[in-house]
Amino acid sequence: MTHRFLRALALAASVLGASTLCAAQTFPQKPVRVVLPYSAGSGPDAVVRQVGEKLGQAWGQQVIVDNKPGSNGWISTGEVKRSAPDGYTLLTVDATHMTLQPTLYKSLPFDPVKDFEPVAPLYHTNFFVVVGANAPWKTMAELLADAKAKGGRMTYGTWGYGSVAHIGAAMLESATGTQMTHVPFKELPLLYTSVATGEVDWAFGTAATVAPLVQAKKVRLLAYAAPARMPGQESVPTMGEAGGPAGFELGTWVALYAPKGTPRPVIERINAAVNKALSEPDVKGRLAGFGFQPWAAPSADITRSADADTRRYGAIVRQASISLD
């Protein structure tokens, strides 16, 4: 009886595996919906729409982009968490949702590991240190020296308490032995306008978010928080080159996730299609226009990046006693 049961179990598993593989090979057979916690017209939205168009052409099925911003991204994460794990509902999120929020909140309405499967990276980008065009500092060394001299009176703006920019500034303070005053903003345009007018001394920003003010010569890019200079912005030195802490990095990444339990063959099929789309010249050009670097890679690379960021952010959050609960 035992042998018969084991043979039957093995046969059932074999049939199930073959069925799953067959379903993956014919995936998708209906429209695929991508839910994202960003507004229409934002950088992530524009990238997902262009990649989605490529996927739709390759698959012969529509890719629907469903914008559901608000509530720290929890509206989007909650909806996808509750969706069927079949690959037809995907989630686009960034490092904040999957690595930073778990270190800031004692209780989250989702678990990045238990509720989701990483599917495909989309892009990554690093941040610039942004100052007003008339600011007195020409290098990071000058800005940090002034910060030390002012003893906490230098200000930096961010797009919110507990944001990547806030944690990044805490990392910079820790690395340089400085203390500065955090000024959170609710809206990005107001943040960078305040930097331009000198209401706050500096801020972190991506190439995309500050491009209009840079072009209008209302702000300057003082340093790039990355190991090497950014293509297209080669005149801006890295943090170390500008007199800041050597090796200081601050950035974010955006990736696709699926509900936990989505079959591995389906994930691999989506991953391969996304990687192909990211290699297309027009997609690469659109990403470059935003200052984003395409991140075509296996889904396991998301896990490695998420684990590393969680450890790094967790350490500074505990050191600086930052909490949103």
C-alpha positions as CSV (number, residue, x, y, z in Angstrom):
1,M,0.0,0.0,0.0
2,T,2.8,2.4,0.9
3,H,4.6,1.8,-2.4
4,R,1.4,2.2,-4.4
5,F,0.7,5.5,-2.5
6,L,4.2,6.8,-3.2
7,R,4.0,5.8,-6.9
8,A,0.7,7.6,-7.1
9,L,2.0,10.6,-5.4
10,A,5.0,10.7,-7.7
11,L,2.8,10.3,-10.7
12,A,0.5,13.2,-9.6
13,A,3.5,15.4,-9.0
14,S,4.8,14.6,-12.4
15,V,1.5,15.4,-14.1
16,L,1.2,18.6,-12.1
17,G,4.7,19.6,-13.1
18,A,4.1,18.9,-16.7
19,S,0.8,20.8,-16.6
20,T,2.5,23.8,-15.0
21,L,5.2,23.8,-17.6
22,C,2.7,23.6,-20.4
23,A,0.7,26.5,-18.9
24,A,3.9,28.6,-18.7
25,Q,4.8,27.9,-22.3
26,T,1.5,29.2,-23.4
27,F,1.4,32.1,-20.9
28,P,-0.3,34.5,-21.2
29,Q,-3.7,33.6,-22.6
30,K,-5.4,36.7,-21.4
31,P,-4.4,40.3,-20.5
32,V,-1.8,40.8,-17.8
33,R,-2.4,43.6,-15.2
34,V,0.5,45.5,-13.6
35,V,-0.4,47.4,-10.4
36,L,1.9,50.1,-9.3
37,P,1.8,52.7,-6.4
38,Y,2.9,55.6,-8.6
39,S,0.9,58.3,-10.4
40,A,0.5,58.3,-14.1
41,G,3.3,60.2,-15.8
42,S,5.9,59.4,-13.1
43,G,9.2,57.8,-14.1
44,P,8.3,54.3,-13.0
45,D,4.9,54.6,-14.7
46,A,6.5,55.6,-18.0
47,V,9.0,52.8,-17.9
48,V,6.3,50.2,-17.0
49,R,4.1,51.4,-19.8
50,Q,6.8,51.2,-22.4
51,V,8.0,47.8,-21.2
52,G,4.4,46.7,-21.1
53,E,3.9,47.7,-24.7
54,K,6.8,45.5,-25.7
55,L,5.5,42.6,-23.7
56,G,2.1,43.0,-25.3
57,Q,3.6,42.9,-28.8
58,A,5.6,39.7,-27.9
59,W,2.8,37.9,-26.2
60,G,-0.2,39.0,-28.3
61,Q,-2.0,40.0,-25.1
62,Q,-2.6,43.4,-23.6
63,V,-0.6,44.5,-20.6
64,I,-2.8,46.8,-18.5
65,V,-1.1,49.4,-16.2
66,D,-3.2,50.0,-13.1
67,N,-2.0,53.1,-11.1
68,K,-3.0,52.9,-7.4
69,P,-0.9,55.4,-5.5
70,G,-1.4,56.3,-1.9
71,S,-1.1,54.9,1.6
72,N,2.7,54.2,1.4
73,G,2.1,51.9,-1.5
74,W,-0.1,49.6,0.6
75,I,-3.1,49.9,-1.6
76,S,-1.1,48.3,-4.5
77,T,0.7,45.8,-2.4
78,G,-2.5,44.7,-0.7
79,E,-4.3,44.2,-3.9
80,V,-1.6,42.1,-5.5
81,K,-1.0,40.1,-2.3
82,R,-4.7,39.0,-2.5
83,S,-4.5,38.1,-6.2
84,A,-4.3,34.7,-7.7
85,P,-0.7,33.5,-8.0
86,D,-0.9,32.8,-11.7
87,G,1.2,35.6,-13.3
88,Y,-1.7,37.6,-14.5
89,T,-1.4,40.2,-11.7
90,L,2.0,41.8,-11.1
91,L,3.3,44.5,-8.8
92,T,5.8,47.2,-9.6
93,V,7.5,48.6,-6.5
94,D,10.9,50.0,-5.5
95,A,13.5,49.4,-2.8
96,T,11.5,51.5,-0.3
97,H,8.6,49.1,-0.2
98,M,10.6,45.9,-0.1
99,T,13.7,46.9,2.0
100,L,13.1,50.1,3.9
101,Q,9.5,49.9,5.1
102,P,10.2,46.6,6.9
103,T,12.9,48.3,8.9
104,L,10.7,51.3,9.8
105,Y,7.4,49.7,10.7
106,K,7.0,47.2,13.5
107,S,3.8,46.1,11.7
108,L,3.2,46.1,7.9
109,P,0.1,45.0,6.0
110,F,2.4,42.7,3.9
111,D,5.6,40.7,4.2
112,P,8.0,41.2,1.3
113,V,9.3,37.6,1.5
114,K,6.3,35.7,2.6
115,D,3.7,37.4,0.4
116,F,5.6,38.0,-2.9
117,E,7.9,36.4,-5.4
118,P,10.5,38.6,-7.2
119,V,9.9,38.4,-11.0
120,A,12.1,40.8,-13.0
121,P,14.2,43.8,-12.2
122,L,13.5,46.9,-14.3
123,Y,16.0,49.6,-13.5
124,H,18.2,51.2,-10.8
125,T,19.2,54.8,-10.3
126,N,21.4,56.7,-7.9
127,F,20.9,60.1,-6.3
128,F,22.6,63.5,-6.7
129,V,23.3,66.0,-4.0
130,V,21.3,69.1,-5.1
131,V,22.0,72.7,-4.0
132,G,20.6,76.0,-5.2
133,A,22.4,77.7,-8.1
134,N,23.5,80.5,-5.8
135,A,24.5,78.3,-2.9
136,P,28.1,79.0,-1.6
137,W,29.3,75.4,-1.8
138,K,31.1,74.2,-4.9
139,T,32.1,70.8,-3.5
140,M,30.9,68.3,-1.0
141,A,34.0,69.0,1.1
142,E,32.9,72.7,1.4
143,L,29.3,71.7,2.3
144,L,30.3,69.2,4.9
145,A,32.8,71.6,6.5
146,D,30.1,74.2,6.8
147,A,27.7,71.6,8.2
148,K,30.3,70.8,11.0
149,A,30.8,74.5,11.6
150,K,27.0,75.2,11.9
151,G,26.5,72.3,14.4
152,G,23.0,71.2,13.3
153,R,21.8,74.4,11.7
154,M,22.4,73.2,8.1
155,T,19.1,71.9,6.6
156,Y,18.3,69.2,4.1
157,G,15.0,68.5,2.5
158,T,13.4,65.1,1.6
159,W,10.1,63.8,0.3
160,G,9.1,62.5,3.7
161,Y,10.2,61.1,7.1
162,G,11.5,57.6,6.6
163,S,12.1,58.1,2.9
164,V,15.2,56.8,1.2
165,A,16.5,60.4,1.1
166,H,16.0,60.7,4.9
167,I,17.8,57.4,5.6
168,G,20.5,58.4,3.1
169,A,21.1,61.7,4.9
170,A,21.4,59.9,8.2
171,M,24.0,57.6,6.5
172,L,25.9,60.7,5.3
173,E,25.8,62.2,8.8
174,S,27.1,59.0,10.3
175,A,29.9,58.7,7.7
176,T,31.0,62.3,8.2
177,G,30.4,63.0,11.9
178,T,28.0,65.8,11.1
179,Q,24.5,66.7,12.4
180,M,22.0,68.4,10.2
181,T,18.3,69.3,10.4
182,H,15.7,67.3,8.4
183,V,12.9,69.2,6.7
184,P,10.4,66.8,5.2
185,F,8.1,67.9,2.3
186,K,4.9,66.3,1.0
187,E,5.5,67.3,-2.6
188,L,8.6,66.9,-4.8
189,P,8.2,70.1,-6.8
190,L,8.0,72.1,-3.5
191,L,11.1,70.4,-2.2
192,Y,13.3,71.3,-5.1
193,T,11.8,74.7,-5.4
194,S,12.8,75.3,-1.8
195,V,16.3,74.1,-2.5
196,A,16.5,76.5,-5.5
197,T,15.4,79.5,-3.3
198,G,17.7,78.6,-0.4
199,E,14.9,77.8,2.0
200,V,16.6,74.5,2.6
201,D,20.3,74.0,2.0
202,W,20.4,70.8,0.0
203,A,18.6,67.6,-1.0
204,F,19.0,64.3,-2.6
205,G,17.4,64.0,-6.0
206,T,17.5,61.8,-9.2
207,A,18.4,63.2,-12.6
208,A,14.7,62.9,-13.6
209,T,13.3,64.8,-10.7
210,V,15.6,67.8,-10.8
211,A,16.2,68.0,-14.6
212,P,13.9,71.0,-15.2
213,L,15.5,73.1,-12.5
214,V,19.0,72.1,-13.6
215,Q,18.2,73.1,-17.2
216,A,16.7,76.4,-15.9
217,K,20.0,76.9,-13.9
218,K,18.1,77.2,-10.6
219,V,19.9,74.3,-8.9
220,R,23.3,72.6,-9.3
221,L,24.3,69.0,-8.9
222,L,27.1,68.9,-6.4
223,A,27.9,65.2,-6.3
224,Y,26.7,61.8,-7.5
225,A,26.2,59.1,-4.8
226,A,27.5,56.2,-6.9
227,P,30.8,54.4,-7.5
228,A,31.3,56.0,-10.9
229,R,30.0,59.1,-12.7
230,M,26.7,58.9,-14.4
231,P,26.6,58.6,-18.2
232,G,25.4,61.8,-19.6
233,Q,26.3,63.7,-16.4
234,E,30.0,63.1,-16.5
235,S,30.8,66.7,-15.3
236,V,29.3,65.8,-11.9
237,P,31.9,64.1,-9.6
238,T,31.1,61.1,-7.4
239,M,30.7,61.7,-3.7
240,G,34.3,60.7,-3.1
241,E,35.7,62.8,-5.9
242,A,33.8,65.9,-4.6
243,G,35.3,65.6,-1.1
244,G,32.6,63.5,0.5
245,P,33.0,60.0,2.1
246,A,34.7,57.6,-0.4
247,G,32.5,54.8,-1.6
248,F,29.2,56.5,-0.4
249,E,26.3,55.2,-2.4
250,L,22.6,56.0,-2.3
251,G,20.1,54.9,-4.9
252,T,17.0,52.9,-5.5
253,W,15.7,50.2,-7.8
254,V,12.4,49.3,-9.3
255,A,11.3,45.7,-10.0
256,L,8.3,43.5,-10.8
257,Y,6.9,41.1,-8.2
258,A,4.1,38.5,-8.2
259,P,2.0,37.0,-5.4
260,K,3.7,34.2,-3.5
261,G,3.2,30.8,-5.1
262,T,3.3,32.0,-8.7
263,P,4.8,29.0,-10.6
264,R,8.5,29.3,-11.3
265,P,8.2,28.6,-15.1
266,V,5.7,31.5,-15.4
267,I,8.1,33.8,-13.5
268,E,11.0,32.7,-15.8
269,R,8.9,33.4,-18.9
270,I,8.0,36.9,-17.7
271,N,11.6,37.6,-16.6
272,A,12.9,36.6,-20.1
273,A,10.4,38.8,-21.8
274,V,11.1,41.8,-19.6
275,N,14.9,41.3,-20.1
276,K,14.4,41.3,-23.9
277,A,12.3,44.5,-23.7
278,L,14.9,46.2,-21.6
279,S,17.5,45.5,-24.3
280,E,15.5,47.3,-27.0
281,P,17.2,50.6,-28.1
282,D,14.0,52.7,-27.7
283,V,13.5,51.4,-24.1
284,K,17.1,52.0,-23.2
285,G,16.9,55.5,-24.6
286,R,13.8,56.3,-22.6
287,L,15.5,55.0,-19.4
288,A,18.5,57.1,-20.2
289,G,16.3,60.2,-20.5
290,F,15.2,59.7,-17.0
291,G,18.7,58.9,-15.7
292,F,17.7,55.3,-15.1
293,Q,20.0,52.3,-15.8
294,P,18.3,49.2,-17.2
295,W,18.6,46.2,-15.0
296,A,18.1,43.1,-17.1
297,A,18.9,40.2,-14.8
298,P,17.5,37.0,-13.2
299,S,14.9,37.3,-10.5
300,A,17.4,36.1,-8.0
301,D,19.3,39.4,-8.4
302,I,16.3,41.2,-6.9
303,T,16.6,39.0,-3.8
304,R,20.3,39.7,-3.4
305,S,19.8,43.5,-3.7
306,A,16.8,43.5,-1.4
307,D,18.7,41.5,1.3
308,A,21.8,43.8,1.1
309,D,19.6,47.0,1.3
310,T,17.6,45.6,4.2
311,R,20.7,45.0,6.2
312,R,22.3,48.4,5.3
313,Y,19.1,50.4,5.9
314,G,18.3,48.5,9.1
315,A,21.6,49.3,10.6
316,I,21.3,53.1,10.1
317,V,17.6,53.1,11.1
318,R,18.5,51.4,14.4
319,Q,21.5,53.7,14.9
320,A,19.5,56.9,14.2
321,S,16.4,55.6,16.1
322,I,14.1,56.2,13.2
323,S,10.6,54.7,13.4
324,L,7.3,55.3,11.8
325,D,5.2,53.3,14.3
